[in-house]
Amino acid sequence: MFIERGLELVIKCGYSAMITMQSWMFLSSYEKLRTKILNERTILSMTHLGARAFDSIGGEVVQSTAFILESSHHLEYQGQYLRLIDGNSETEKAQALKKAIKNPNCGCFYRASASDFKKIPGCAIAYWVSDRVRDSFIQGILIRDMADVSEGIKTGNNEKFLRFWYEVSGEKRYNNDPTKEVNKKWFLYHKGGDSRRWYGNIEFVIDWENDGYRIKNSSNSGLQGKKNYFNSGITWSKISSTYFGVRYLPENILFDSGSPSVFVKDPSLLKPLLGFLSSKVTTLILGATNPTLNFQVGNISSLPYLAITNIETANTVINKIISITKYDWNSYETSCNFTNLTLLSDPKKEKLTTYPLPTLLAETYNKLHQHWQEMISEMQKLEEENNRIFIEAYGLQDELTPDVLPKEITLTCNPHYRYNRDKHQEELENLLLADTIKEFISYSVGCMFGRYSLNKKGLILANQGETLQDYLIKVKSEQSEMGSNDKRESQTENNLYFLPTETNVIPILDGDWFSDDITEQFRQFLRVTFGYENYQDNLNFIEEAINKDIQKYFLKDFYHDHVKRYKKRPIYWLFSSPKGTFNALIYLHRYRPNTVSIVLNKYLREFRTKLQARLETLKQIEISSSASKTEKTKALRETEQIKKMLRELEDYEQETLYPLAVEKKEIDLDDGVKVNYKQFGKALKKVTGLS
């Protein structure tokens, strides 16, 4: 070690001056070095430079500190420290240094001794923290003494054992009801994820069939924290891109090594501890003990928890926060507990919506937007109250304020958080409107395939190979429940607001070639949900919001948005010819061995036949004596275009689609999208990282 070797070369009572990386000041791997220095040597002075101290070394990675050590030991000596981490260049750092030398009261000058650092677990060289923060480690209970803190499961092979919840068959997925769930394979799994606080990021499932038999017997796997599997707790992402943020971990969910978790020994302290870990106090303390974005078990287990007197108030605040953030998380179709699109439902009512809605789409959106604003405002008040509770408990009123900025409220409906951009309010609102309308479009496609229904909340068709008949059985209207005992006979198409496709194929073409084209189906969905009378006004609102004609959106953008929404594990697959002349969407969970044959015979070949008929019509125009020169020229251009299209489609059929149709390929949803998508090769739209 460079620092140790330097001290060995120094004479008794001599000095060692160095510039090094700052990592030795904080990381747990250097705790022994810090302990040795504090017990045997003395830090006389330090200029903490942080990032960008040298113009020749840019970026945040290289963060440095300059210091002088004395080879002898003085426990109570108050070393002098300059905190110059905010400058962005050598010049700025130099100017700040000169300013600090001239004026010790500049706000970046501190004094601290070895005995001060020893109060902090791990002996972090946190010279800038106050006595109150340091004393909290002595007065409080370390989290490791009141809870089990550990990493979770290391599968050793995530591609084999993990899936996004929406990839697998619903009937094989454990849905948190132990009384109904037997012999399930896939269990909900918390793997860390994006910077989100309080609740959410429940996106994965893990193969835990037979109590995790396959993982337990897999090489390179590791099972940590086993005694707390399926217990409720507090979890966080070990590696963050922004800040430390914890989330409530509901029971019956397993957790990953990248999602360490806390399980309190006294259940009554779960919510207060969640509040503490989400407060500004924790941010302040972690900034001293671990000023990185890598939050290890040791960093969290060493935090001091001080008992609060108003625990009932804290519980009320935290429960409300969890309720709001849970509602927000479950409002989007990528949540496993999604039941209905918020745009189409009254958040204050549990009753199923009756269609058509009595208002314009624009009015409905404005009402929803108002509800979101109320949620955000309520969250801000609650989070500030939570901060206030712990700031007062730790006596840090002179150092911290309870204020919470809009971008710190991690609700998806909050554009300041969702888009994480320095944009004007109007731009953020436009982004939110566009995405909300795209979510409405996505939900409509789900209804076209029978994944969702306007007649019933929640997932409908989500098991492998299900059909329209399965849909009719599952979606029971009030009439059918009161009528015949034969479900197949009592549920008729007339009971439904919107009937899904029977073929599990939806064409996406430029023009009105098929009556069940996705654009026409969407138009009908819009009429059903918001009425015929205001249809054109509503369509205009949609196209203005997404800044595109609806047919062009389906042709150019829909699949890209779908792949992004489902994190490159799409549940709708796009059969697409090389130049995009032919496109047809299918729903993965309804795939059957004859699905490709349906795409080929009912749609591709039918499309070719219609193009050929159009070609014949154009030929008649070209030779017609009554056609004008302009009409003939236009017909000639279209003729050449259609000939190119036909050649493309013929090649796509012969080289790609026909061989697949003959093969009648079987798939297993357990294999996941990544494995299954590749089996169809060039028949499907290319997705980077998936195809």
N, C-alpha and C positions, 0 to 999 in steps of 0.2 A: 504494500500500500504506500503510495507516494507521500501522503501526509505523515504516516508513522515513520517512514524512513527519514524524512526530513527532520523530525524531532530527535531521532536517534543520533543525528549528526551534530546537534546543537549542544554546546557546552552547558554546564549547570547555570541556571538563571539566565540563559541565553534566549534569543528570539528566533522564531522561524516565520518568515513572511511568504505568503503564497497566493496565487490566484488559481482556483479550481472550479469544477462544476459544483453547483449548490446541492446536489443530491445527497451528499453525506450529512447535511443538516437535518434531513427529515425522514428519509426512507428507512424502513425497519431493517433492511439488510445491513445498514451501517450503525445500528444501535450500539453494538459492542465498541465501535470506534468512538462514538460520542461519549459513552460511559467512561471509557479510558481517558479521554481528553479532560472531561469534567472532574474526574477523580485524581488525575495526576498532573495535569497541565492547567494553564489559564488562558482564556481568550481575552486578549487585551483590547483589540479593536477589530471591527469588520465593516467593510463597505459592501453591502449586498446589492449586486448589480443586476441580477436577473437576466432576462433575454435582451439581445441586441446590444450588448456592451461593446462588441467589436463589429465594425461595419463589414469586415471581411467574412464574418460568420453570421448570416441572417437567420430569421425564423425564431420560433419559440423553443426549439429543441435544446439548444445550447444555452443554459442559464448558469451564470457564474457568480462567484463571490470572492472578494479579496480580504484577507485577514492576517492578523499577527498573533502568534501563539508564544507564550513564555513557557520555558521548559519546567519551571517550578509551579507549585499548586497554591492557589489562594481562593478558598471556597467562596468567600463573600465579596470578592473583588467585583466591582461594577464595571464591566467592560463597556466600551463605547461602540455604538452600532449606528450605521447610516443605511436607511432603506431607500435605495434608488432604483427600484424595479420598474418604475413607470415610464422612463425615457425610452425612445424608440431609435436612438442612434448614439454613437460615441460622443458627438457634440452635446446632445441633450444631457447625457449622463455627466459629462465634464462640467457643464454649466450648473447642474443640480448639486454636484459635489462642492464646487466653489461657493455656492449660495449657502450650503449647510455649514461649511467651515466658518463663514462670516457670521452666520446667524444660527446658533444651536436651537433656537425656538422656531425653526422653519417648519416643523411638523414631521420631519423624517429622521430626527435624532433620538436615539433611545439608549437606555442603560439597563443592563441585566447581568446577574451573576450566575455562577454554576449552581448555587442552591436554588435559584429561580427555575432553571431548566430541569432540575431533578424532581420538581413537583409534577412535571408532565410525564405521563407514561411514555416510555421510549426515549425520553430526554431530548425531544426535538428542540433545535436551537431557534425557538420562537421568541425572539428578543423583543418583538413589538407588542405582544399581548399584555393586557393589564394585570394587576395583582388579583383582581376579582376573577378573571378567567383562570389564572393559575391556581388560585385557591379553591376553585370549584372542583378540581381534581381531588382535593383533600376532603372537602366538605360533602361531596356527592358520592353516589354509588356508581362504580364503573359498570357499564352495561353487561360486561362479561360475568359480573357477580349477581345479576338479577335475571339473566336470560341466557339461553343457548344461542350462540352465534356461530354459524358455519356456512361453508359452501355446500352445494348440493351434489347432484349427480353429474358425473363425467361419463358419458356414454362410450367414449373411445371411438365412436363412428356415428356422427350425427346424421350423415346421409342415409344410413341404414335404419336408425332408431327414432329419428324425429321427422315430423311432418307439420306443416301448417294445418290447423284443425279442419279447414275447409277442403283439404285434399282427399281426406278419407271418407269412407262410407259412414253415414250418421249412425247406422245400427251397430257399428263396431266401436263407437265412441262412448266413453263413460261420461254421463251428463250430471254427475254430482248428486245422484239419488241412490244411495246404497241399497234401498229396499227394492229397487227395480233393476239394478245393474248387475248382471252376472255374466261371467265369461267374456268380458269386454277386452279388446286389445289396446285401444288408444285412450290415454288418460291426459287430461289437461296438464300443461307444463309451462312453468314460467322460466323464460330464458334470458331475461334482462330486457334489452330493447332500447327504444328511443328515450330521450329525456322527458319523462312524464312523471308527475308526482301524484300521490294519494291513491290512485286506482288505475288499473289498465295494464296494457302490454301482455294480456293473456291471449297469445296467438298460436302457440304450438301444442301439439300432443306428442306423447312419448309411448313407445311400445312397452307397456308394462303388463302384458298378458302373463297370467300365472305368476303374479307378484314379481314381475321383472325378470323372469327366468333367463331369457335370451341375453339381456344386458349383463346380468350377474355372471353369466358364463362366457362373456365376451372378453377377449384380451384387450388390455389397455383401459378397461372401464374402471371407475372408482365410485363408491357409494359413500358419500359423507353426509353427516347429519341424519342418519337413518331413523333415529328414534322420533324425529319430528316430521317424517313424511306424512302428507295429507293433513297436517295441523294448520290452523290459521296462524299467521304471523305478519312480519314486516319484511319486505324484500327490496332490493335495489340492484341496479346494473353496475357490475364491478368496474366496467370501463365506460366512462361517459364522455360525450363530446362537448358538454357545456358545464353542468353543475351536478352536485350530489342531490339526488331526489329519491325518496323512498315511496313505496306503495303498499297498501294493505293487501295481504295475501290471504284470500279466502281459504277455507278448509277444502280438503279433497283435491288439492292441486299440488303436484310435485314441483321441485325447483332445481335449477341447473347450477353447475359450478360457477357459471358466469352471472348468476343471480343469487348471491349470498343472502341469507335470511336470518332474522332474529325471532326467537320464540321465547316469550316471557314465561317465567315460572309461576307468576301470579297473573291470571287472566285479566284481573281488574286493571292492570297496568298497561295492557296492550295499546289501547287508544291514546292514553297520555304519552306513552313512549313514541308512538307514531307522530303525535303532535310535536314532541321535542325534536325528533329527527328531521321533521319538515320545517322547523323554525329557523329564524335568522341566527339564533344562538348557536345551533349546530353548524351552520355555515361559517360563523366566525371562528369557532373552535377548530373545525376541520381545516380552515384556511391556515391555522397556525401549526397544527400537528401533521397535516398532509396536504400541502399546497400543490396537489397534482390532480389529474382527472382519473386516477386509478385508485379505487376505493376498496382496499383489502379488508378482510375480516378483522384483522388486528386494529386497523384504523377506527372501525366502528365500535368494536368491543371495548376499546379504551376510552370512549367518551364518558364524561361524568353526567349522571342524571340526578338532579335535585328534586326532591319531593315538592309537589305544589299543593297549596292549601285549598284551592277551588277546583278540585278534581271533577266534581259534577258538571261544572261549567265547561271544563275542558272536554269531557266526554260528549256533552251536547254539541259543542262546536265541531269536534272531529266526526261525529256521526253524520251531521249535516253535510260536511265536506265530502265524506265518502259517498253519501247518497247522490250528491250533485255530480261528482266525477264518475260514478258508476253509471248514472243515467246518460251522461255524455258519451262515455266509452261504448255503451250498448246501443247508441243511436245510429251506428254505422254498420253496414252489412258485413264488414270484416270482423265483427265481434261475434263470438260463438253464442251470445245471448241476445243477438239482434232479433226483434220480433216484428217491427213495422217501421216504415219510413216516417220520420218525424214530420216531414212536410205534409204527409197525408193523415196525420193523426193529431188529436188535441192532447198535449202533454198532461193536461189536468184531468183527463177522462180515461178510464180503463176500457170503456165500451168500444167495440169494433166500429170503425167509421162506416157511415152510409154514403154511398155514391149515387150521383155526382155531388161533389162538394158545392155548396151554395155561393162560393166566392170565386173571384178571378184568381188565377195562379199568382199574380203579382201581389194581391192582397193577402193571400195565404202565406207567401214568403215573408211579407212585412210583419205579419203576426208572429211567425216563427222567429224572425230576427229580433223582434221585441222581447220575446221569451228568452232568447239567448243573451240579450243584453242584461236582462234581469238576473239570469244565472251568473253571468260574469261579475256583475255588481255584488251579488250576494256572496260569491266566492271571495271576492276581494275583501269584503267586510269580515268574513269568517277567518280568512287567513291572517288578516291584521290582528284580529282578536286572539288567535292562536299565538302569534308572535308576541303580543302584549303580555300574555300569561307567562311565557317563559322568560321574556326580557326582565319582567319584574321579579320572577323567582330567582334569577341569577344576579339581580342587582345591576343590570347593564344599561339602565336608562340613559346614562351619560355617553354611552358608546353606540347604541343602536336605536333605531326608530322602528316601529312596527309596520311602516309603509310597505305596500306591495305594488309593484309596477304592473301595468296591463300585460306585458310580455311574459311576466312570471306566473301568470294564471294558466295552468296547463290543461285547458279545455280545448278540444278540437274545434268547437264552435267559436273559439276566440281567435280572430285573424292575426292578432299581434303575436300569439304563440304559434299558431299553425303554420304561418308562412315565414316567420323568423327573418323578416327582411326590413330594412330601413326604408319603408315606403310611406307615402302619405295615406291618411285615413281613407280617402276615396279609392285609391288603388287597392288597398286591403279589402275594402267592402266589395269591390268589383270581383276580386279573386274569390271571395267567399260566396258571392252570388253565383258565379260561374260553376264552382265546384258543387254547390248545392243542387243546381239544375242538372249537372252531370250525374250526381247521385240519384236524382229522380229518374234520369234516363236509364242508368244501370239497374235500378229497381224494376223499371218497366220490362227490361230484357229478362230479368229473373222471373217476372210474371209470365212472360212469353214462353219460357221453358218449364214453368211449373215449380221452380225452386221456391217461389213465393206465391201468395194468393191474396187478392183483395177481399176474399171471403173468410180468411182465417189468418191469425197471426203466426209468426214463426216460420221455420223451414217446413216445406211440404215434401217435395221430392229431393231427397239428399242421400238416397241409398243406391247402390250400384244397379244399373239396368232397369230402373223404374220407368213406368209408362203412364200414358194419359189415364188409363183405367185405375192405376194406383192413386193418381191425383184425385179422381172423382170419388174414390172411396174415402180418402183422407179429408177432403174439403166437404164437410157436411153442412148443408144449410139448415136453418131452423125448420124448414118445411120437411126435409128428409128425416130429421131427427124425430119429428112428430108423426111421420107417415109410415110407410112400409118398413118391415123389419129387414127386408132384403136391401142391403146398402147399395148394391150394384144397380138395382132397379130404381130405388128412391132418389138417388142423386142424378140429376139430369143436367145437361148443358144449360138449360134455361134458368137454373138456379144461380148460375155463376155470373159475376160482373164481367169477367174476362177469361176466355178459354185459352189454355196453352196450346202450343203446337203438338200435334199427334206424332209427327215424324221425327221430332227432335232435331230438325234442320231448319234454319232460318236464312234465306238468301239475303245477301247485301250487294245490290247491283246498282249501277248508274243508269237509272231509268225505271219505268214502270213495267217490268217484265213479268213479275209474279204478284199475285194478289196477297200472298203471305210474306212479301218482302219486309225486312225489318223496319223500313221507314213507314210503310203503310200500317204495320202493326202498332208502331209507336203512335201514329196519328190516332188510331182507334183507341189506344190506351188513354191518350190525353182526353179524347171525347168522353170516355167512360168515367174518368176520375174528376174531370172539371166541367163536363157538360158540352153539348153540341152548340148551344147558343153563343158561347164566348170562345169557341174553339180557335178561331183565327187570331183573336187578341192574345190568347194564351200561347199559341205557337209563335207569334211575333215576339212575345216576351222571352220565350226560350231561346230563340235564335239571336236575339239581341244580347242576351246574357252570355251565351257561349261564343258570340261573335262569328256565327257561321250558320249557313243553311243546314237544316237538320239532316238532309240526305248526305250532304258533303261531310257532316260530322261523323255519321256512321261509316262512310267510306274511308275517311282519312284519319280520324282521331279516336273513334270509340275503342278499337282493340288496343291501341297504345295505352289509353287511359285505363282499360281493364287490366292489362298486364302490370301496369304500375300500381294500381289499387291493390292487386293481389300479390304484390312483391315477387313478380316473375314466376308465379305458380298459378296461372290462369285456370279458372274452372269452365270458362267458355273457350272453345278452340275454333280457330278460323282456318277453314280449308280455303286456300288461295292459290290461283294460278300464278305463274312467274311474274307477270306484269300487272296482276290485280284485276284483270278483266272479269274473272269469276271469283266470287267470295261467298262462302256459306258458313254460318256459325252453328256449332253444336254445343250441347251441354255435356260435359265430361261424365257426370254421374248417371246420365241416362244413356250413355253409349252402350251399344250392343254390337255384336259381330256383323250385323247387316246394315249398320249405320252408314258406312262408306258406300255401300251399294245404293242406298237411298240418295245420298249426295250425288252419286254418279247418274243414276237412271231418272230420278224424279226432278233433278235440278240441272246438273251440268248438260246432259244430253238434251233435255227439254229447252234449255237456254240456247244451245247450238241450233236446234230446230227452229226456234223463233228468230234467231239471227239469220238463218238461211232464208226464211220466209221474207224477212225484211230485205235481204239482198235481192230476192226476186222482184220485190216491189220497186226497188231502186233501179233495177235493170229496165223495167217497163217505163219508168220516168225518163231514162236516158234515151230510149228509142221513140218516145211518144212525140207525135207531131204537135200536140197541144201544149206541151211543156215549154216554158220559157228557157232562154239560155242560162239565166241565173239558176233556175230550178235544176237544170241538167248538170250544171257545174257543181252545185251543192250535192246532188245525188252521186256524182262521180267521186267527190271527196269522201262522202260517207261510205261508198262502196269499197274504196281502198282501205278505209279504216276497219270495216267489218271483216274484210278478207284477212287482215292481220290478226284480228281478234279470233277468228275461226281457226287460223293456223296455230295460234297460241293454245286455244282450248283443245284442239286435236292432239297436240303434243302432250299437254297436261294429262289428258285422258289416257292416252296410250302408254306413256312412259311412267306415269305416277299413280293416277287414281284407279285405273282398271286393275292393275296388279294387286293393289291393296284391297279392292272390292272382292276379288277372287279369293284372296287369302283369308278373308273373314277373321281378321285379327282379334284375338282375345286380349283384354287388359285386366289388371287387378289394381283397384284403387289403393290398396295397401302399399303398392310399389311407389306411389307418389307421382306427381306431375312430371318431375324431371326425368324419370325413367320412362314413363308412358309416352310423353310428348315426342321423345326421340324415335320411338318406334314407327312414327308416321312420316318421318323424313321430310322430303320436299313437298309433301301434300299439304302441310300446314304452314302458316305464315311464320317466317323466321323470327325468332326471339333471341336476341343476344344473351348468351349465358344459359340458354335453355335448349335451343335447337341442336 
